[in-house]
Structures are given as C-alpha cells and as structure tokens.
C-alpha cells in the first residue's frame, strides 16, 4: 500500500515561511507526478504546485514567485518551500502522488492525510 507522509505544517505570521515535506512509501515502480494541493474553508480543493518526474512544474498563479517545489525521485519525496505567506494561504495542504505500476500497467492517485497551514494577519 502506498502511503504519503506529510510534515511541516503549522502557524506562522503573514510574511513568514514554512516548508512542507512529503515522503511516499510502498511505491513499487515509480511516481509520475507529485506535489501539493490545498483546501481552505468553504472552498474547493485546488492545485498548489506539482512536478513531473522530468521536473516539469505547475504552480497556481496565486503562489508563483512565493512557493518553490522540489522533488527527489530517489527518495520519492517533495518539499514545498512557502515564503511570503499570506492569510489567504491558510488551508489544509494535501500531498498528492500519481503512482505508476507495471503489473498491471496503471496509474493511481494517492493522497496524504493533510497538514494544516495557518497564516495569521
């Protein structure tokens, strides 16, 4: 069973920084895309930042220039460095991994349990 373990959430003042980490275990083949989504109260879950195994990145417009995603394909991990945090960044952040298998050939999305990020004014 694939499991995503998240860490790094917490409370920070506006303008501060946090670093989220996610490590996947139980991956038998490889991970295609890995990254972070978030869900704020009363809002839909949205993409924050993802990266393919070829290091192609996709950032939400609202976080470009402030958040930086890094990925280690050997460790099957991703880190999200969040700088210049704003109150509107407050949300539960979920790690996501699109996992490949060759027996059978397939793709499946896995999610972490979520980690709370709270940015105070």
NORUR-V197793 format. One record per residue. N is the residue number from 1. RES is the residue in one letter. OMEGA is omega in degrees with one decimal (999 if undefined). Layout:
n={N	N}
res={RES	RES}
omega={OMEGA	OMEGA}
This chain:
n={1	2	3	4	5	6	7	8	9	10	11	12	13	14	15	16	17	18	19	20	21	22	23	24	25	26	27	28	29	30	31	32	33	34	35	36	37	38	39	40	41	42	43	44	45	46	47	48	49	50	51	52	53	54	55	56	57	58	59	60	61	62	63	64	65	66	67	68	69	70	71	72	73	74	75	76	77	78	79	80	81	82	83	84	85	86	87	88	89	90	91	92	93	94	95	96	97	98	99	100	101	102	103	104	105	106	107	108	109	110	111	112	113	114	115	116	117	118	119	120	121}
res={X	X	X	X	X	X	X	X	X	X	X	X	X	X	X	X	X	X	X	X	X	X	X	X	X	X	X	X	X	X	X	X	X	X	X	X	X	X	X	X	X	X	X	X	X	X	X	X	X	X	X	X	X	X	X	X	X	X	X	X	X	X	X	X	X	X	X	X	X	X	X	X	X	X	X	X	X	X	X	X	X	X	X	X	X	X	X	X	X	X	X	X	X	X	X	X	X	X	X	X	X	X	X	X	X	X	X	X	X	X	X	X	X	X	X	X	X	X	X	X	X}
omega={176.9	178.3	177.2	-179.0	-175.8	175.4	172.8	178.5	179.3	-179.1	-179.8	176.5	176.6	-177.0	-179.3	-175.5	171.1	176.5	177.6	178.9	177.6	178.8	178.3	175.5	179.6	178.2	-175.5	-177.9	-178.8	175.9	179.2	-179.3	-179.5	179.3	-172.5	170.5	177.8	178.0	177.1	179.0	178.5	-178.3	175.5	173.0	-176.2	176.0	173.1	179.9	176.1	178.3	175.6	177.5	176.5	176.0	172.0	-175.5	176.1	-179.8	168.8	-179.4	-176.2	-177.2	179.9	-178.9	-179.9	-178.7	178.0	-179.8	173.7	-174.8	175.4	-176.6	178.0	180.0	-175.6	-178.1	172.4	174.1	176.1	175.6	-176.7	179.6	178.7	-175.8	-179.7	177.2	179.8	172.9	179.9	-177.2	166.2	-178.1	-176.6	172.2	179.3	176.2	174.4	-168.2	178.4	174.1	178.3	179.9	0.5	175.5	-175.0	172.4	177.8	179.0	175.7	-177.5	170.1	-177.7	-179.4	176.6	-174.3	171.0	179.9	-179.9	-178.0	-179.9	999}
